Amino acid sequence: KERKLRPGQAVTAEIHIKHGSNKPVTFVPEEAITIIDGQPTVFVADTPTSVRTVPVELGKTNGSEQQITSGLKPGEQVVSQGVFELKSELFR
């Protein structure tokens, strides 16, 4: 009733830490990720009118954002709106 753990009870937990890691972690909105040829991919904005596809490797998610473990460089801007339309243009 009070949702407290009891001694000997088995649980599964995920521990999130805020400090202590020197490696930066990259998260992008879930909407920014699309699948192209079976590979998770994001569109990176090179200029306000130019984008390119970048295959990425995914890590953990918090439900609204997805961790990117490789593929993106620090400072790159990903497209999170209009991704479906951009993907459709690839296959025209």
PyMOL Python script that loads the backbone (N, CA, C, O; Angstrom):
from pymol import cmd

cmd.read_pdbstr("""\
ATOM      1  N   LYS A   1       0.820  -1.188   0.000  1.00  0.00           N
ATOM      2  CA  LYS A   1       0.000   0.000   0.000  1.00  0.00           C
ATOM      3  C   LYS A   1       0.868   1.258   0.000  1.00  0.00           C
ATOM      4  O   LYS A   1       0.554   2.221  -0.699  1.00  0.00           O
ATOM      5  N   GLU A   2       1.952   1.261   0.772  1.00  0.00           N
ATOM      6  CA  GLU A   2       2.828   2.419   0.838  1.00  0.00           C
ATOM      7  C   GLU A   2       3.962   2.338  -0.193  1.00  0.00           C
ATOM      8  O   GLU A   2       4.801   3.236  -0.260  1.00  0.00           O
ATOM      9  N   ARG A   3       3.988   1.265  -0.996  1.00  0.00           N
ATOM     10  CA  ARG A   3       4.969   1.075  -2.068  1.00  0.00           C
ATOM     11  C   ARG A   3       6.410   1.069  -1.547  1.00  0.00           C
ATOM     12  O   ARG A   3       7.313   1.586  -2.206  1.00  0.00           O
ATOM     13  N   LYS A   4       6.622   0.488  -0.373  1.00  0.00           N
ATOM     14  CA  LYS A   4       7.956   0.373   0.195  1.00  0.00           C
ATOM     15  C   LYS A   4       8.509  -1.014  -0.094  1.00  0.00           C
ATOM     16  O   LYS A   4       7.757  -1.983  -0.203  1.00  0.00           O
ATOM     17  N   LEU A   5       9.824  -1.101  -0.218  1.00  0.00           N
ATOM     18  CA  LEU A   5      10.478  -2.385  -0.424  1.00  0.00           C
ATOM     19  C   LEU A   5      10.547  -3.142   0.895  1.00  0.00           C
ATOM     20  O   LEU A   5      10.663  -2.552   1.969  1.00  0.00           O
ATOM     21  N   ARG A   6      10.471  -4.466   0.783  1.00  0.00           N
ATOM     22  CA  ARG A   6      10.581  -5.325   1.956  1.00  0.00           C
ATOM     23  C   ARG A   6      11.910  -6.073   1.902  1.00  0.00           C
ATOM     24  O   ARG A   6      12.415  -6.334   0.810  1.00  0.00           O
ATOM     25  N   PRO A   7      12.495  -6.426   3.055  1.00  0.00           N
ATOM     26  CA  PRO A   7      13.750  -7.186   3.071  1.00  0.00           C
ATOM     27  C   PRO A   7      13.590  -8.496   2.297  1.00  0.00           C
ATOM     28  O   PRO A   7      12.616  -9.228   2.475  1.00  0.00           O
ATOM     29  N   GLY A   8      14.584  -8.774   1.423  1.00  0.00           N
ATOM     30  CA  GLY A   8      14.566 -10.007   0.647  1.00  0.00           C
ATOM     31  C   GLY A   8      13.770  -9.912  -0.647  1.00  0.00           C
ATOM     32  O   GLY A   8      13.756 -10.864  -1.429  1.00  0.00           O
ATOM     33  N   GLN A   9      13.120  -8.805  -0.886  1.00  0.00           N
ATOM     34  CA  GLN A   9      12.319  -8.640  -2.090  1.00  0.00           C
ATOM     35  C   GLN A   9      13.242  -8.409  -3.289  1.00  0.00           C
ATOM     36  O   GLN A   9      14.181  -7.618  -3.206  1.00  0.00           O
ATOM     37  N   ALA A  10      12.978  -9.098  -4.400  1.00  0.00           N
ATOM     38  CA  ALA A  10      13.758  -8.910  -5.622  1.00  0.00           C
ATOM     39  C   ALA A  10      13.172  -7.757  -6.435  1.00  0.00           C
ATOM     40  O   ALA A  10      11.956  -7.651  -6.601  1.00  0.00           O
ATOM     41  N   VAL A  11      14.050  -6.908  -6.931  1.00  0.00           N
ATOM     42  CA  VAL A  11      13.610  -5.774  -7.742  1.00  0.00           C
ATOM     43  C   VAL A  11      14.570  -5.591  -8.913  1.00  0.00           C
ATOM     44  O   VAL A  11      15.710  -6.054  -8.879  1.00  0.00           O
ATOM     45  N   THR A  12      14.094  -4.916  -9.937  1.00  0.00           N
ATOM     46  CA  THR A  12      14.941  -4.477 -11.038  1.00  0.00           C
ATOM     47  C   THR A  12      14.976  -2.970 -10.975  1.00  0.00           C
ATOM     48  O   THR A  12      13.937  -2.321 -10.862  1.00  0.00           O
ATOM     49  N   ALA A  13      16.182  -2.406 -11.048  1.00  0.00           N
ATOM     50  CA  ALA A  13      16.305  -0.958 -10.920  1.00  0.00           C
ATOM     51  C   ALA A  13      17.274  -0.423 -11.954  1.00  0.00           C
ATOM     52  O   ALA A  13      18.162  -1.137 -12.420  1.00  0.00           O
ATOM     53  N   GLU A  14      17.099   0.819 -12.300  1.00  0.00           N
ATOM     54  CA  GLU A  14      18.026   1.537 -13.160  1.00  0.00           C
ATOM     55  C   GLU A  14      18.424   2.792 -12.397  1.00  0.00           C
ATOM     56  O   GLU A  14      17.573   3.570 -11.966  1.00  0.00           O
ATOM     57  N   ILE A  15      19.724   2.974 -12.237  1.00  0.00           N
ATOM     58  CA  ILE A  15      20.212   4.101 -11.453  1.00  0.00           C
ATOM     59  C   ILE A  15      20.743   5.162 -12.408  1.00  0.00           C
ATOM     60  O   ILE A  15      21.611   4.889 -13.237  1.00  0.00           O
ATOM     61  N   HIS A  16      20.215   6.366 -12.283  1.00  0.00           N
ATOM     62  CA  HIS A  16      20.642   7.493 -13.099  1.00  0.00           C
ATOM     63  C   HIS A  16      21.532   8.391 -12.256  1.00  0.00           C
ATOM     64  O   HIS A  16      21.184   8.753 -11.132  1.00  0.00           O
ATOM     65  N   ILE A  17      22.683   8.746 -12.812  1.00  0.00           N
ATOM     66  CA  ILE A  17      23.566   9.645 -12.082  1.00  0.00           C
ATOM     67  C   ILE A  17      23.674  10.963 -12.840  1.00  0.00           C
ATOM     68  O   ILE A  17      23.593  10.992 -14.068  1.00  0.00           O
ATOM     69  N   LYS A  18      23.856  12.038 -12.108  1.00  0.00           N
ATOM     70  CA  LYS A  18      23.979  13.353 -12.720  1.00  0.00           C
ATOM     71  C   LYS A  18      25.436  13.786 -12.795  1.00  0.00           C
ATOM     72  O   LYS A  18      25.810  14.516 -13.713  1.00  0.00           O
ATOM     73  N   HIS A  19      26.249  13.363 -11.870  1.00  0.00           N
ATOM     74  CA  HIS A  19      27.630  13.826 -11.801  1.00  0.00           C
ATOM     75  C   HIS A  19      28.565  12.629 -11.782  1.00  0.00           C
ATOM     76  O   HIS A  19      28.158  11.505 -11.486  1.00  0.00           O
ATOM     77  N   GLY A  20      29.816  12.887 -12.102  1.00  0.00           N
ATOM     78  CA  GLY A  20      30.811  11.844 -11.970  1.00  0.00           C
ATOM     79  C   GLY A  20      31.314  11.307 -13.287  1.00  0.00           C
ATOM     80  O   GLY A  20      32.376  10.684 -13.316  1.00  0.00           O
ATOM     81  N   SER A  21      30.608  11.515 -14.373  1.00  0.00           N
ATOM     82  CA  SER A  21      31.066  11.029 -15.663  1.00  0.00           C
ATOM     83  C   SER A  21      31.704  12.177 -16.431  1.00  0.00           C
ATOM     84  O   SER A  21      31.114  13.250 -16.557  1.00  0.00           O
ATOM     85  N   ASN A  22      32.909  11.953 -16.944  1.00  0.00           N
ATOM     86  CA  ASN A  22      33.594  12.986 -17.712  1.00  0.00           C
ATOM     87  C   ASN A  22      33.208  12.958 -19.179  1.00  0.00           C
ATOM     88  O   ASN A  22      33.479  13.915 -19.906  1.00  0.00           O
ATOM     89  N   LYS A  23      32.584  11.883 -19.626  1.00  0.00           N
ATOM     90  CA  LYS A  23      32.220  11.746 -21.030  1.00  0.00           C
ATOM     91  C   LYS A  23      30.864  12.409 -21.274  1.00  0.00           C
ATOM     92  O   LYS A  23      29.884  12.074 -20.609  1.00  0.00           O
ATOM     93  N   PRO A  24      30.800  13.357 -22.231  1.00  0.00           N
ATOM     94  CA  PRO A  24      29.510  13.980 -22.530  1.00  0.00           C
ATOM     95  C   PRO A  24      28.554  12.977 -23.151  1.00  0.00           C
ATOM     96  O   PRO A  24      28.968  12.061 -23.861  1.00  0.00           O
ATOM     97  N   VAL A  25      27.281  13.160 -22.877  1.00  0.00           N
ATOM     98  CA  VAL A  25      26.247  12.279 -23.398  1.00  0.00           C
ATOM     99  C   VAL A  25      25.360  13.098 -24.322  1.00  0.00           C
ATOM    100  O   VAL A  25      24.953  14.208 -23.980  1.00  0.00           O
ATOM    101  N   THR A  26      25.062  12.546 -25.497  1.00  0.00           N
ATOM    102  CA  THR A  26      24.239  13.235 -26.484  1.00  0.00           C
ATOM    103  C   THR A  26      22.849  12.628 -26.515  1.00  0.00           C
ATOM    104  O   THR A  26      22.696  11.417 -26.673  1.00  0.00           O
ATOM    105  N   PHE A  27      21.833  13.471 -26.364  1.00  0.00           N
ATOM    106  CA  PHE A  27      20.445  13.057 -26.498  1.00  0.00           C
ATOM    107  C   PHE A  27      19.793  13.891 -27.591  1.00  0.00           C
ATOM    108  O   PHE A  27      20.090  15.076 -27.741  1.00  0.00           O
ATOM    109  N   VAL A  28      18.904  13.263 -28.353  1.00  0.00           N
ATOM    110  CA  VAL A  28      18.113  13.984 -29.360  1.00  0.00           C
ATOM    111  C   VAL A  28      16.654  13.634 -29.139  1.00  0.00           C
ATOM    112  O   VAL A  28      16.352  12.596 -28.551  1.00  0.00           O
ATOM    113  N   PRO A  29      15.739  14.483 -29.601  1.00  0.00           N
ATOM    114  CA  PRO A  29      14.321  14.138 -29.487  1.00  0.00           C
ATOM    115  C   PRO A  29      14.017  12.849 -30.257  1.00  0.00           C
ATOM    116  O   PRO A  29      14.586  12.611 -31.322  1.00  0.00           O
ATOM    117  N   GLU A  30      13.126  12.027 -29.720  1.00  0.00           N
ATOM    118  CA  GLU A  30      12.733  10.777 -30.387  1.00  0.00           C
ATOM    119  C   GLU A  30      12.286  11.025 -31.827  1.00  0.00           C
ATOM    120  O   GLU A  30      12.527  10.202 -32.711  1.00  0.00           O
ATOM    121  N   GLU A  31      11.622  12.189 -32.057  1.00  0.00           N
ATOM    122  CA  GLU A  31      11.091  12.508 -33.379  1.00  0.00           C
ATOM    123  C   GLU A  31      12.190  12.709 -34.410  1.00  0.00           C
ATOM    124  O   GLU A  31      11.921  12.659 -35.610  1.00  0.00           O
ATOM    125  N   ALA A  32      13.417  12.936 -33.969  1.00  0.00           N
ATOM    126  CA  ALA A  32      14.520  13.183 -34.893  1.00  0.00           C
ATOM    127  C   ALA A  32      15.042  11.904 -35.533  1.00  0.00           C
ATOM    128  O   ALA A  32      15.759  11.959 -36.532  1.00  0.00           O
ATOM    129  N   ILE A  33      14.690  10.761 -34.972  1.00  0.00           N
ATOM    130  CA  ILE A  33      15.247   9.487 -35.452  1.00  0.00           C
ATOM    131  C   ILE A  33      14.288   8.824 -36.425  1.00  0.00           C
ATOM    132  O   ILE A  33      13.088   8.719 -36.171  1.00  0.00           O
ATOM    133  N   THR A  34      14.843   8.380 -37.543  1.00  0.00           N
ATOM    134  CA  THR A  34      14.091   7.622 -38.529  1.00  0.00           C
ATOM    135  C   THR A  34      14.938   6.417 -38.926  1.00  0.00           C
ATOM    136  O   THR A  34      16.141   6.382 -38.668  1.00  0.00           O
ATOM    137  N   ILE A  35      14.307   5.441 -39.550  1.00  0.00           N
ATOM    138  CA  ILE A  35      15.031   4.245 -39.989  1.00  0.00           C
ATOM    139  C   ILE A  35      15.170   4.311 -41.506  1.00  0.00           C
ATOM    140  O   ILE A  35      14.179   4.414 -42.229  1.00  0.00           O
ATOM    141  N   ILE A  36      16.408   4.251 -41.975  1.00  0.00           N
ATOM    142  CA  ILE A  36      16.686   4.227 -43.402  1.00  0.00           C
ATOM    143  C   ILE A  36      17.564   3.017 -43.685  1.00  0.00           C
ATOM    144  O   ILE A  36      18.647   2.876 -43.118  1.00  0.00           O
ATOM    145  N   ASP A  37      17.086   2.146 -44.568  1.00  0.00           N
ATOM    146  CA  ASP A  37      17.788   0.890 -44.895  1.00  0.00           C
ATOM    147  C   ASP A  37      18.114   0.085 -43.639  1.00  0.00           C
ATOM    148  O   ASP A  37      19.188  -0.508 -43.538  1.00  0.00           O
ATOM    149  N   GLY A  38      17.187   0.066 -42.687  1.00  0.00           N
ATOM    150  CA  GLY A  38      17.343  -0.718 -41.470  1.00  0.00           C
ATOM    151  C   GLY A  38      18.259  -0.102 -40.431  1.00  0.00           C
ATOM    152  O   GLY A  38      18.529  -0.726 -39.405  1.00  0.00           O
ATOM    153  N   GLN A  39      18.743   1.108 -40.672  1.00  0.00           N
ATOM    154  CA  GLN A  39      19.695   1.758 -39.772  1.00  0.00           C
ATOM    155  C   GLN A  39      19.079   3.004 -39.152  1.00  0.00           C
ATOM    156  O   GLN A  39      18.538   3.839 -39.878  1.00  0.00           O
ATOM    157  N   PRO A  40      19.146   3.156 -37.818  1.00  0.00           N
ATOM    158  CA  PRO A  40      18.695   4.414 -37.217  1.00  0.00           C
ATOM    159  C   PRO A  40      19.493   5.574 -37.804  1.00  0.00           C
ATOM    160  O   PRO A  40      20.718   5.515 -37.901  1.00  0.00           O
ATOM    161  N   THR A  41      18.787   6.614 -38.188  1.00  0.00           N
ATOM    162  CA  THR A  41      19.398   7.727 -38.904  1.00  0.00           C
ATOM    163  C   THR A  41      18.794   9.043 -38.444  1.00  0.00           C
ATOM    164  O   THR A  41      17.617   9.098 -38.088  1.00  0.00           O
ATOM    165  N   VAL A  42      19.591  10.097 -38.449  1.00  0.00           N
ATOM    166  CA  VAL A  42      19.079  11.444 -38.203  1.00  0.00           C
ATOM    167  C   VAL A  42      19.458  12.323 -39.384  1.00  0.00           C
ATOM    168  O   VAL A  42      20.410  12.035 -40.110  1.00  0.00           O
ATOM    169  N   PHE A  43      18.703  13.396 -39.563  1.00  0.00           N
ATOM    170  CA  PHE A  43      19.050  14.415 -40.543  1.00  0.00           C
ATOM    171  C   PHE A  43      19.791  15.518 -39.800  1.00  0.00           C
ATOM    172  O   PHE A  43      19.294  16.062 -38.814  1.00  0.00           O
ATOM    173  N   VAL A  44      20.978  15.839 -40.285  1.00  0.00           N
ATOM    174  CA  VAL A  44      21.782  16.904 -39.690  1.00  0.00           C
ATOM    175  C   VAL A  44      21.690  18.123 -40.592  1.00  0.00           C
ATOM    176  O   VAL A  44      21.880  18.023 -41.804  1.00  0.00           O
ATOM    177  N   ALA A  45      21.396  19.278 -39.997  1.00  0.00           N
ATOM    178  CA  ALA A  45      21.290  20.523 -40.745  1.00  0.00           C
ATOM    179  C   ALA A  45      22.678  21.130 -40.918  1.00  0.00           C
ATOM    180  O   ALA A  45      23.306  21.547 -39.945  1.00  0.00           O
ATOM    181  N   ASP A  46      23.156  21.178 -42.165  1.00  0.00           N
ATOM    182  CA  ASP A  46      24.442  21.820 -42.458  1.00  0.00           C
ATOM    183  C   ASP A  46      24.267  23.330 -42.601  1.00  0.00           C
ATOM    184  O   ASP A  46      25.109  24.107 -42.151  1.00  0.00           O
ATOM    185  N   THR A  47      23.165  23.736 -43.232  1.00  0.00           N
ATOM    186  CA  THR A  47      22.802  25.144 -43.384  1.00  0.00           C
ATOM    187  C   THR A  47      21.295  25.212 -43.164  1.00  0.00           C
ATOM    188  O   THR A  47      20.657  24.168 -43.031  1.00  0.00           O
ATOM    189  N   PRO A  48      20.711  26.394 -43.120  1.00  0.00           N
ATOM    190  CA  PRO A  48      19.254  26.477 -42.957  1.00  0.00           C
ATOM    191  C   PRO A  48      18.466  25.804 -44.089  1.00  0.00           C
ATOM    192  O   PRO A  48      17.284  25.505 -43.918  1.00  0.00           O
ATOM    193  N   THR A  49      19.105  25.562 -45.245  1.00  0.00           N
ATOM    194  CA  THR A  49      18.396  24.953 -46.377  1.00  0.00           C
ATOM    195  C   THR A  49      19.035  23.656 -46.854  1.00  0.00           C
ATOM    196  O   THR A  49      18.659  23.145 -47.909  1.00  0.00           O
ATOM    197  N   SER A  50      19.985  23.115 -46.111  1.00  0.00           N
ATOM    198  CA  SER A  50      20.698  21.908 -46.534  1.00  0.00           C
ATOM    199  C   SER A  50      20.814  20.922 -45.375  1.00  0.00           C
ATOM    200  O   SER A  50      21.244  21.276 -44.277  1.00  0.00           O
ATOM    201  N   VAL A  51      20.418  19.669 -45.648  1.00  0.00           N
ATOM    202  CA  VAL A  51      20.546  18.619 -44.637  1.00  0.00           C
ATOM    203  C   VAL A  51      21.231  17.403 -45.244  1.00  0.00           C
ATOM    204  O   VAL A  51      21.274  17.237 -46.463  1.00  0.00           O
ATOM    205  N   ARG A  52      21.760  16.564 -44.378  1.00  0.00           N
ATOM    206  CA  ARG A  52      22.352  15.295 -44.808  1.00  0.00           C
ATOM    207  C   ARG A  52      21.956  14.216 -43.814  1.00  0.00           C
ATOM    208  O   ARG A  52      21.661  14.502 -42.653  1.00  0.00           O
ATOM    209  N   THR A  53      21.954  12.972 -44.282  1.00  0.00           N
ATOM    210  CA  THR A  53      21.616  11.863 -43.393  1.00  0.00           C
ATOM    211  C   THR A  53      22.884  11.387 -42.687  1.00  0.00           C
ATOM    212  O   THR A  53      23.972  11.363 -43.263  1.00  0.00           O
ATOM    213  N   VAL A  54      22.709  11.013 -41.430  1.00  0.00           N
ATOM    214  CA  VAL A  54      23.820  10.496 -40.634  1.00  0.00           C
ATOM    215  C   VAL A  54      23.336   9.252 -39.891  1.00  0.00           C
ATOM    216  O   VAL A  54      22.454   9.353 -39.038  1.00  0.00           O
ATOM    217  N   PRO A  55      23.904   8.069 -40.204  1.00  0.00           N
ATOM    218  CA  PRO A  55      23.568   6.869 -39.434  1.00  0.00           C
ATOM    219  C   PRO A  55      24.092   7.021 -38.006  1.00  0.00           C
ATOM    220  O   PRO A  55      25.190   7.535 -37.794  1.00  0.00           O
ATOM    221  N   VAL A  56      23.307   6.574 -37.035  1.00  0.00           N
ATOM    222  CA  VAL A  56      23.690   6.701 -35.630  1.00  0.00           C
ATOM    223  C   VAL A  56      23.489   5.378 -34.912  1.00  0.00           C
ATOM    224  O   VAL A  56      22.757   4.503 -35.374  1.00  0.00           O
ATOM    225  N   GLU A  57      24.148   5.254 -33.785  1.00  0.00           N
ATOM    226  CA  GLU A  57      23.919   4.127 -32.887  1.00  0.00           C
ATOM    227  C   GLU A  57      23.179   4.664 -31.674  1.00  0.00           C
ATOM    228  O   GLU A  57      23.517   5.714 -31.126  1.00  0.00           O
ATOM    229  N   LEU A  58      22.159   3.915 -31.271  1.00  0.00           N
ATOM    230  CA  LEU A  58      21.290   4.360 -30.188  1.00  0.00           C
ATOM    231  C   LEU A  58      21.700   3.744 -28.859  1.00  0.00           C
ATOM    232  O   LEU A  58      22.189   2.616 -28.795  1.00  0.00           O
ATOM    233  N   GLY A  59      21.488   4.515 -27.805  1.00  0.00           N
ATOM    234  CA  GLY A  59      21.701   4.039 -26.445  1.00  0.00           C
ATOM    235  C   GLY A  59      20.370   3.962 -25.728  1.00  0.00           C
ATOM    236  O   GLY A  59      19.398   3.426 -26.261  1.00  0.00           O
ATOM    237  N   LYS A  60      20.327   4.486 -24.544  1.00  0.00           N
ATOM    238  CA  LYS A  60      19.115   4.447 -23.719  1.00  0.00           C
ATOM    239  C   LYS A  60      18.161   5.568 -24.101  1.00  0.00           C
ATOM    240  O   LYS A  60      18.547   6.541 -24.749  1.00  0.00           O
ATOM    241  N   THR A  61      16.915   5.412 -23.690  1.00  0.00           N
ATOM    242  CA  THR A  61      15.913   6.442 -23.913  1.00  0.00           C
ATOM    243  C   THR A  61      15.250   6.784 -22.593  1.00  0.00           C
ATOM    244  O   THR A  61      15.161   5.948 -21.694  1.00  0.00           O
ATOM    245  N   ASN A  62      14.784   8.020 -22.486  1.00  0.00           N
ATOM    246  CA  ASN A  62      14.028   8.404 -21.300  1.00  0.00           C
ATOM    247  C   ASN A  62      12.548   8.583 -21.640  1.00  0.00           C
ATOM    248  O   ASN A  62      11.775   9.093 -20.829  1.00  0.00           O
ATOM    249  N   GLY A  63      12.165   8.163 -22.835  1.00  0.00           N
ATOM    250  CA  GLY A  63      10.773   8.247 -23.254  1.00  0.00           C
ATOM    251  C   GLY A  63      10.504   9.364 -24.236  1.00  0.00           C
ATOM    252  O   GLY A  63       9.664   9.220 -25.124  1.00  0.00           O
ATOM    253  N   SER A  64      11.204  10.476 -24.092  1.00  0.00           N
ATOM    254  CA  SER A  64      11.017  11.580 -25.033  1.00  0.00           C
ATOM    255  C   SER A  64      12.312  11.912 -25.772  1.00  0.00           C
ATOM    256  O   SER A  64      12.286  12.559 -26.819  1.00  0.00           O
ATOM    257  N   GLU A  65      13.429  11.473 -25.231  1.00  0.00           N
ATOM    258  CA  GLU A  65      14.720  11.709 -25.860  1.00  0.00           C
ATOM    259  C   GLU A  65      15.482  10.392 -25.978  1.00  0.00           C
ATOM    260  O   GLU A  65      15.332   9.493 -25.151  1.00  0.00           O
ATOM    261  N   GLN A  66      16.297  10.301 -27.018  1.00  0.00           N
ATOM    262  CA  GLN A  66      17.058   9.085 -27.294  1.00  0.00           C
ATOM    263  C   GLN A  66      18.547   9.406 -27.214  1.00  0.00           C
ATOM    264  O   GLN A  66      19.013  10.390 -27.789  1.00  0.00           O
ATOM    265  N   GLN A  67      19.283   8.568 -26.497  1.00  0.00           N
ATOM    266  CA  GLN A  67      20.726   8.743 -26.410  1.00  0.00           C
ATOM    267  C   GLN A  67      21.369   8.292 -27.719  1.00  0.00           C
ATOM    268  O   GLN A  67      20.997   7.259 -28.276  1.00  0.00           O
ATOM    269  N   ILE A  68      22.332   9.070 -28.205  1.00  0.00           N
ATOM    270  CA  ILE A  68      23.114   8.713 -29.387  1.00  0.00           C
ATOM    271  C   ILE A  68      24.514   8.369 -28.906  1.00  0.00           C
ATOM    272  O   ILE A  68      25.211   9.215 -28.346  1.00  0.00           O
ATOM    273  N   THR A  69      24.927   7.109 -29.130  1.00  0.00           N
ATOM    274  CA  THR A  69      26.238   6.683 -28.640  1.00  0.00           C
ATOM    275  C   THR A  69      27.339   6.896 -29.672  1.00  0.00           C
ATOM    276  O   THR A  69      28.512   6.989 -29.309  1.00  0.00           O
ATOM    277  N   SER A  70      26.978   6.974 -30.958  1.00  0.00           N
ATOM    278  CA  SER A  70      27.977   7.303 -31.980  1.00  0.00           C
ATOM    279  C   SER A  70      27.273   7.777 -33.239  1.00  0.00           C
ATOM    280  O   SER A  70      26.110   7.460 -33.485  1.00  0.00           O
ATOM    281  N   GLY A  71      28.011   8.544 -34.028  1.00  0.00           N
ATOM    282  CA  GLY A  71      27.484   9.047 -35.294  1.00  0.00           C
ATOM    283  C   GLY A  71      27.394  10.559 -35.346  1.00  0.00           C
ATOM    284  O   GLY A  71      27.608  11.154 -36.402  1.00  0.00           O
ATOM    285  N   LEU A  72      27.083  11.188 -34.227  1.00  0.00           N
ATOM    286  CA  LEU A  72      26.976  12.649 -34.191  1.00  0.00           C
ATOM    287  C   LEU A  72      28.220  13.260 -33.567  1.00  0.00           C
ATOM    288  O   LEU A  72      28.856  12.675 -32.690  1.00  0.00           O
ATOM    289  N   LYS A  73      28.547  14.456 -34.046  1.00  0.00           N
ATOM    290  CA  LYS A  73      29.656  15.218 -33.473  1.00  0.00           C
ATOM    291  C   LYS A  73      29.074  16.309 -32.584  1.00  0.00           C
ATOM    292  O   LYS A  73      27.962  16.775 -32.831  1.00  0.00           O
ATOM    293  N   PRO A  74      29.807  16.721 -31.557  1.00  0.00           N
ATOM    294  CA  PRO A  74      29.317  17.802 -30.692  1.00  0.00           C
ATOM    295  C   PRO A  74      28.994  19.058 -31.507  1.00  0.00           C
ATOM    296  O   PRO A  74      29.770  19.471 -32.369  1.00  0.00           O
ATOM    297  N   GLY A  75      27.851  19.647 -31.220  1.00  0.00           N
ATOM    298  CA  GLY A  75      27.448  20.875 -31.887  1.00  0.00           C
ATOM    299  C   GLY A  75      26.616  20.687 -33.145  1.00  0.00           C
ATOM    300  O   GLY A  75      26.037  21.653 -33.642  1.00  0.00           O
ATOM    301  N   GLU A  76      26.539  19.464 -33.679  1.00  0.00           N
ATOM    302  CA  GLU A  76      25.724  19.254 -34.870  1.00  0.00           C
ATOM    303  C   GLU A  76      24.251  19.415 -34.516  1.00  0.00           C
ATOM    304  O   GLU A  76      23.798  18.963 -33.464  1.00  0.00           O
ATOM    305  N   GLN A  77      23.513  20.063 -35.406  1.00  0.00           N
ATOM    306  CA  GLN A  77      22.089  20.286 -35.182  1.00  0.00           C
ATOM    307  C   GLN A  77      21.289  19.257 -35.963  1.00  0.00           C
ATOM    308  O   GLN A  77      21.481  19.088 -37.167  1.00  0.00           O
ATOM    309  N   VAL A  78      20.387  18.569 -35.263  1.00  0.00           N
ATOM    310  CA  VAL A  78      19.551  17.571 -35.925  1.00  0.00           C
ATOM    311  C   VAL A  78      18.159  18.144 -36.175  1.00  0.00           C
ATOM    312  O   VAL A  78      17.684  19.020 -35.452  1.00  0.00           O
ATOM    313  N   VAL A  79      17.531  17.627 -37.210  1.00  0.00           N
ATOM    314  CA  VAL A  79      16.175  18.034 -37.558  1.00  0.00           C
ATOM    315  C   VAL A  79      15.212  17.179 -36.747  1.00  0.00           C
ATOM    316  O   VAL A  79      15.340  15.955 -36.715  1.00  0.00           O
ATOM    317  N   SER A  80      14.236  17.826 -36.085  1.00  0.00           N
ATOM    318  CA  SER A  80      13.262  17.060 -35.300  1.00  0.00           C
ATOM    319  C   SER A  80      11.835  17.273 -35.781  1.00  0.00           C
ATOM    320  O   SER A  80      10.924  16.586 -35.317  1.00  0.00           O
ATOM    321  N   GLN A  81      11.623  18.199 -36.690  1.00  0.00           N
ATOM    322  CA  GLN A  81      10.293  18.408 -37.271  1.00  0.00           C
ATOM    323  C   GLN A  81      10.407  18.277 -38.781  1.00  0.00           C
ATOM    324  O   GLN A  81      11.338  18.804 -39.389  1.00  0.00           O
ATOM    325  N   GLY A  82       9.453  17.569 -39.386  1.00  0.00           N
ATOM    326  CA  GLY A  82       9.474  17.377 -40.829  1.00  0.00           C
ATOM    327  C   GLY A  82      10.350  16.226 -41.278  1.00  0.00           C
ATOM    328  O   GLY A  82      10.696  16.131 -42.455  1.00  0.00           O
ATOM    329  N   VAL A  83      10.715  15.344 -40.351  1.00  0.00           N
ATOM    330  CA  VAL A  83      11.596  14.221 -40.668  1.00  0.00           C
ATOM    331  C   VAL A  83      10.934  13.288 -41.678  1.00  0.00           C
ATOM    332  O   VAL A  83      11.599  12.813 -42.599  1.00  0.00           O
ATOM    333  N   PHE A  84       9.648  13.018 -41.524  1.00  0.00           N
ATOM    334  CA  PHE A  84       8.936  12.131 -42.459  1.00  0.00           C
ATOM    335  C   PHE A  84       9.000  12.693 -43.879  1.00  0.00           C
ATOM    336  O   PHE A  84       9.236  11.953 -44.834  1.00  0.00           O
ATOM    337  N   GLU A  85       8.791  13.992 -44.010  1.00  0.00           N
ATOM    338  CA  GLU A  85       8.819  14.626 -45.318  1.00  0.00           C
ATOM    339  C   GLU A  85      10.217  14.558 -45.937  1.00  0.00           C
ATOM    340  O   GLU A  85      10.355  14.305 -47.134  1.00  0.00           O
ATOM    341  N   LEU A  86      11.245  14.781 -45.132  1.00  0.00           N
ATOM    342  CA  LEU A  86      12.613  14.680 -45.633  1.00  0.00           C
ATOM    343  C   LEU A  86      12.923  13.252 -46.092  1.00  0.00           C
ATOM    344  O   LEU A  86      13.534  13.049 -47.141  1.00  0.00           O
ATOM    345  N   LYS A  87      12.502  12.279 -45.307  1.00  0.00           N
ATOM    346  CA  LYS A  87      12.727  10.887 -45.669  1.00  0.00           C
ATOM    347  C   LYS A  87      12.005  10.560 -46.968  1.00  0.00           C
ATOM    348  O   LYS A  87      12.549   9.844 -47.808  1.00  0.00           O
ATOM    349  N   SER A  88      10.803  11.066 -47.147  1.00  0.00           N
ATOM    350  CA  SER A  88      10.043  10.825 -48.378  1.00  0.00           C
ATOM    351  C   SER A  88      10.775  11.378 -49.584  1.00  0.00           C
ATOM    352  O   SER A  88      10.741  10.774 -50.657  1.00  0.00           O
ATOM    353  N   GLU A  89      11.438  12.520 -49.428  1.00  0.00           N
ATOM    354  CA  GLU A  89      12.188  13.112 -50.536  1.00  0.00           C
ATOM    355  C   GLU A  89      13.377  12.261 -50.954  1.00  0.00           C
ATOM    356  O   GLU A  89      13.791  12.311 -52.112  1.00  0.00           O
ATOM    357  N   LEU A  90      13.935  11.480 -50.033  1.00  0.00           N
ATOM    358  CA  LEU A  90      15.052  10.610 -50.365  1.00  0.00           C
ATOM    359  C   LEU A  90      14.664   9.537 -51.371  1.00  0.00           C
ATOM    360  O   LEU A  90      15.486   9.115 -52.185  1.00  0.00           O
ATOM    361  N   PHE A  91      13.421   9.099 -51.317  1.00  0.00           N
ATOM    362  CA  PHE A  91      12.971   7.975 -52.135  1.00  0.00           C
ATOM    363  C   PHE A  91      12.126   8.408 -53.331  1.00  0.00           C
ATOM    364  O   PHE A  91      11.428   7.585 -53.923  1.00  0.00           O
ATOM    365  N   ARG A  92      12.181   9.687 -53.692  1.00  0.00           N
ATOM    366  CA  ARG A  92      11.463  10.171 -54.875  1.00  0.00           C
ATOM    367  C   ARG A  92      12.201   9.854 -56.121  1.00  0.00           C
ATOM    368  O   ARG A  92      11.742  10.188 -57.213  1.00  0.00           O
TER     369      ARG A  92
END
""", "prot")
cmd.dss("prot")
cmd.show_as("cartoon", "prot")
cmd.util.cbc("prot")
cmd.orient("prot")
